[in-house]
Amino acid sequence: MNENSDINAFSFDDIAFDFDNLFDDVGKLTDLEGEAIDRILKPFDVRTVLDCACGTGIQSIGLARKGYSVSASDISPKMVDITLQKGLRECLPIDAKVADFRYLSEWKNGKFDAIISMGNSLTLMPNREDISLALASMIRIVKKPGGIIVIGLHNYLGSKELRMSIIPRHTIADTGKFEVLFDFREFSEEQVTVTYFFINRVDREWRMRTYSKSYLLLSMEELHQALISAGCKCVQLLDISGKRDGQNDDEWVIAVGRV
């Protein structure tokens, strides 16, 4: 796959304006994500961060609130625009641009103390070769030595034996509006396809919106080895809070690589 390939298969451009509604309280989630990543970065004296799969800015805003100098990029123009608008509303100076994280370029004529890619974005790649390409791209623009790469992994392999499952998210009940959100997961040997369902009733009329995304099934061990192969000198696997080592049955894992 080259830089001009069709990006529609793994961009979240279509779900951009619905994405934050997937979560009960996106403001609280933003703070929790900022705290977890801050906990990971603080021991390394990180000041400048590139969030190279920023989505709607959940991690970017969370870190900017903590005082980090944050730049952000995403392959989705709509997601980048949402991140910029959130930053403007809070007077947070986030420099956000549209970019494919397999082909990152330098910002501000320098390199970053840390690169983050959260939300399982890395496994949206069509194959493992593109995962390697993305990690190599990140490592090219992180400071050496001592730069940090932080990758969020949704550990779907812990539930792969289910073959398919329905995962409730939450219900929105407001004046004149009732909406139920859930995920439907279908597993194959190499990937899981997740369909996000939004079923809502407005003025007694039922409607449904769906968005389907396919994620490669990547194990914790594979992610660890991929970071080492890309050039990290050491890699630590943590739980989603950043407080303890990641376990095979954790739903979310954070990999931290030191360059």
C-alpha positions as CSV (number, residue, x, y, z in Angstrom):
1,M,0.0,0.0,0.0
2,N,1.3,3.5,-0.9
3,E,0.7,7.0,0.3
4,N,-2.0,7.5,-2.3
5,S,-4.0,4.4,-1.4
6,D,-7.7,4.6,-0.6
7,I,-8.0,5.5,3.1
8,N,-11.7,4.9,3.5
9,A,-11.3,1.4,4.9
10,F,-9.5,2.6,8.0
11,S,-10.4,6.3,8.4
12,F,-13.1,7.3,11.0
13,D,-14.2,10.2,8.9
14,D,-17.7,8.7,8.6
15,I,-18.3,8.3,12.3
16,A,-16.5,11.6,13.3
17,F,-19.7,13.5,14.4
18,D,-21.0,10.5,16.3
19,F,-17.8,9.3,17.8
20,D,-18.0,11.1,21.2
21,N,-21.5,9.8,21.7
22,L,-20.0,6.3,22.0
23,F,-19.0,7.2,25.5
24,D,-21.1,7.9,28.6
25,D,-19.1,11.0,29.5
26,V,-16.5,12.1,27.0
27,G,-15.4,14.9,29.3
28,K,-14.6,12.6,32.1
29,L,-12.9,10.1,29.7
30,T,-10.7,13.0,28.4
31,D,-9.5,13.7,31.9
32,L,-8.9,10.0,32.7
33,E,-7.0,9.5,29.5
34,G,-4.9,12.6,30.2
35,E,-4.1,11.4,33.7
36,A,-3.1,7.9,32.5
37,I,-0.8,9.1,29.8
38,D,0.6,11.8,32.0
39,R,1.4,9.1,34.6
40,I,3.4,7.2,31.9
41,L,5.2,10.3,30.4
42,K,6.1,12.2,33.6
43,P,9.1,10.0,34.6
44,F,10.7,10.7,31.2
45,D,10.5,14.5,31.5
46,V,8.3,14.7,28.4
47,R,7.3,18.2,27.2
48,T,6.4,17.9,23.5
49,V,3.9,15.2,22.3
50,L,2.5,14.3,18.9
51,D,-0.9,12.4,19.1
52,C,-0.7,10.8,15.6
53,A,-4.1,9.2,15.7
54,C,-5.9,12.0,17.5
55,G,-9.5,11.2,16.5
56,T,-11.8,13.8,18.3
57,G,-8.9,14.9,20.5
58,I,-9.7,12.9,23.6
59,Q,-6.0,12.3,24.5
60,S,-4.8,15.5,22.9
61,I,-7.1,17.7,25.0
62,G,-6.4,15.6,28.1
63,L,-2.7,16.1,27.8
64,A,-3.0,19.8,26.8
65,R,-5.0,20.3,30.0
66,K,-2.0,18.9,31.8
67,G,0.3,21.5,30.4
68,Y,2.0,19.5,27.6
69,S,2.9,21.1,24.3
70,V,0.6,19.0,22.0
71,S,0.5,18.5,18.3
72,A,-2.1,16.2,16.7
73,S,-2.7,14.5,13.4
74,D,-5.3,12.1,12.0
75,I,-6.1,10.7,8.6
76,S,-9.6,12.0,8.9
77,P,-10.1,15.7,8.1
78,K,-13.4,15.8,10.1
79,M,-11.6,14.4,13.2
80,V,-8.8,16.9,12.9
81,D,-11.4,19.7,12.6
82,I,-13.2,18.5,15.8
83,T,-9.9,18.4,17.7
84,L,-9.1,21.9,16.6
85,Q,-12.5,23.2,17.6
86,K,-12.3,21.6,21.0
87,G,-8.8,23.2,21.5
88,L,-10.1,26.6,20.5
89,R,-13.1,26.3,22.9
90,E,-10.7,25.7,25.8
91,C,-8.0,28.1,24.6
92,L,-5.6,25.2,24.3
93,P,-2.9,25.7,21.6
94,I,-3.0,22.4,19.8
95,D,-1.4,22.3,16.3
96,A,-3.5,19.7,14.4
97,K,-3.0,18.6,10.8
98,V,-4.3,15.9,8.5
99,A,-1.7,13.1,8.1
100,D,-1.4,9.4,7.6
101,F,0.7,8.0,10.4
102,R,2.5,5.7,8.1
103,Y,4.0,8.9,6.4
104,L,4.5,11.4,9.2
105,S,6.6,14.5,8.7
106,E,8.2,16.7,11.3
107,W,6.3,19.5,13.0
108,K,7.9,22.7,14.3
109,N,11.2,22.0,12.6
110,G,12.1,19.5,15.3
111,K,11.3,16.1,16.9
112,F,9.0,15.2,19.7
113,D,9.7,13.9,23.2
114,A,6.8,11.4,22.8
115,I,4.5,10.0,20.1
116,I,1.2,8.5,21.1
117,S,-1.3,6.4,19.1
118,M,-4.2,5.4,21.3
119,G,-7.7,3.9,20.7
120,N,-6.5,0.8,18.9
121,S,-5.8,2.9,15.8
122,L,-2.7,0.9,14.9
123,T,-4.7,-2.2,14.2
124,L,-6.9,-0.5,11.7
125,M,-4.0,-1.0,9.3
126,P,-4.8,-3.5,6.5
127,N,-1.8,-5.8,7.3
128,R,1.1,-6.1,9.7
129,E,3.5,-4.6,7.1
130,D,1.6,-1.4,7.4
131,I,1.8,-1.6,11.2
132,S,5.6,-1.8,10.9
133,L,5.5,1.1,8.4
134,A,3.6,3.2,10.9
135,L,5.8,2.4,13.8
136,A,8.9,3.2,11.8
137,S,7.3,6.5,10.8
138,M,6.7,7.4,14.4
139,I,10.2,6.5,15.4
140,R,11.7,8.7,12.7
141,I,10.2,11.9,14.3
142,V,10.8,11.1,18.0
143,K,13.8,12.4,19.8
144,K,16.8,10.1,20.1
145,P,18.0,8.8,22.4
146,G,15.3,8.7,25.1
147,G,12.1,9.4,23.1
148,I,8.9,7.6,24.0
149,I,6.4,5.7,21.8
150,V,3.0,5.0,23.5
151,I,0.5,2.7,21.7
152,G,-3.0,1.8,22.9
153,L,-4.1,-1.8,22.1
154,H,-7.7,-3.2,22.5
155,N,-6.9,-6.8,23.4
156,Y,-9.7,-8.4,21.4
157,L,-7.9,-11.7,21.6
158,G,-9.1,-12.2,25.1
159,S,-12.6,-12.6,23.8
160,K,-11.9,-14.2,20.4
161,E,-13.3,-17.6,21.4
162,L,-16.8,-16.0,21.4
163,R,-16.7,-15.7,17.6
164,M,-19.3,-13.0,17.8
165,S,-20.7,-10.9,20.6
166,I,-23.0,-7.9,21.4
167,I,-21.5,-5.4,23.7
168,P,-23.9,-2.8,25.2
169,R,-22.5,0.7,25.5
170,H,-25.1,3.1,27.0
171,T,-28.5,4.7,26.6
172,I,-29.1,8.4,25.9
173,A,-32.4,9.7,27.2
174,D,-33.2,13.4,26.7
175,T,-36.2,15.5,25.9
176,G,-37.7,14.1,22.7
177,K,-34.8,11.7,22.2
178,F,-34.0,8.2,23.2
179,E,-30.9,6.4,21.8
180,V,-29.4,3.0,22.5
181,L,-25.8,2.3,21.5
182,F,-24.1,-1.1,21.3
183,D,-21.3,-2.9,19.4
184,F,-21.6,-6.1,17.4
185,R,-18.3,-8.0,17.0
186,E,-17.6,-10.7,14.5
187,F,-14.3,-12.6,14.6
188,S,-12.3,-14.2,11.8
189,E,-8.8,-15.8,12.1
190,E,-7.0,-12.5,11.4
191,Q,-9.4,-9.7,12.4
192,V,-12.5,-8.6,14.3
193,T,-15.1,-6.5,12.5
194,V,-16.9,-4.2,14.9
195,T,-20.2,-2.6,13.9
196,Y,-21.2,0.4,16.0
197,F,-25.0,0.7,16.3
198,F,-26.9,3.9,17.1
199,I,-30.7,3.1,17.4
200,N,-32.7,6.2,18.2
201,R,-36.3,7.4,18.5
202,V,-37.1,10.9,17.6
203,D,-40.8,12.0,17.8
204,R,-41.9,8.4,17.9
205,E,-40.0,7.5,14.7
206,W,-37.2,4.8,15.0
207,R,-34.0,5.2,13.1
208,M,-30.6,3.4,13.0
209,R,-27.1,4.4,12.1
210,T,-24.3,1.9,11.7
211,Y,-20.5,2.1,11.2
212,S,-18.3,-0.9,10.6
213,K,-14.6,-1.1,11.2
214,S,-12.2,-4.0,10.9
215,Y,-9.2,-4.4,13.3
216,L,-6.3,-6.8,13.0
217,L,-6.1,-9.2,15.9
218,L,-2.8,-8.2,17.4
219,S,-1.5,-9.9,20.6
220,M,0.4,-8.1,23.3
221,E,3.5,-10.1,22.4
222,E,3.2,-9.1,18.7
223,L,3.0,-5.5,19.6
224,H,6.0,-5.8,21.9
225,Q,8.0,-7.4,19.2
226,A,6.9,-4.9,16.6
227,L,8.1,-2.0,18.7
228,I,11.4,-3.7,19.3
229,S,11.8,-4.5,15.5
230,A,11.0,-0.8,14.7
231,G,13.9,0.4,16.9
232,C,12.7,0.6,20.5
233,K,15.4,-0.4,23.0
234,C,13.0,-1.6,25.6
235,V,9.2,-2.0,25.8
236,Q,6.9,-2.1,28.8
237,L,3.2,-3.3,28.7
238,L,0.9,-1.6,31.1
239,D,-2.8,-1.7,31.9
240,I,-5.2,1.1,30.7
241,S,-4.5,3.2,33.8
242,G,-0.7,3.0,33.4
243,K,-0.4,1.9,37.0
244,R,0.5,-1.8,36.7
245,D,1.8,-4.3,34.2
246,G,-0.6,-5.4,31.5
247,Q,-2.1,-8.9,31.7
248,N,-3.3,-11.2,28.9
249,D,-6.9,-10.9,30.1
250,D,-6.9,-7.1,30.2
251,E,-9.3,-5.6,27.7
252,W,-7.0,-2.6,27.0
253,V,-3.2,-2.5,27.1
254,I,-0.7,0.3,26.7
255,A,2.7,-0.4,25.2
256,V,5.5,2.0,26.1
257,G,8.6,1.9,24.0
258,R,11.9,3.8,24.7
259,V,13.9,4.7,21.7
